[in-house]
Amino acid sequence: TLWWLFRDGLLPEQTYFVGFARSDLTVDAIRTACMPYMKAVDSEAERLAAFFSRNSYISGKYVDESSFANLNTHLLSLPGGAEANRLYYLA
């Protein structure tokens, strides 16, 4: 769904997607797992690359303060830093 919103220009262009979980993943691994379900066509390759270039993933433990410090450092490094609008999705 995030891909479709991004693809159709329904999100601000400066939207970044940050995943945080215990699993030791990479954005490339997430992309590989998601591609069969994204229904992207060849003509969308450039837009799809832009979408994944705005994705990042931080692995950490939920009970470890240093994991959240790493997440915060990463969030602050993105455009907009501390002033950026943020939306949290917890599953």
Secondary structure as UniProt FT lines:
FT   HELIX           2..7
FT   TURN            8..9
FT   TURN            13..14
FT   STRAND          17..21
FT   HELIX           27..38
FT   HELIX           42..44
FT   HELIX           45..53
FT   STRAND          55..59
FT   TURN            62..63
FT   HELIX           65..77
FT   TURN            79..80
FT   HELIX           81..83
//
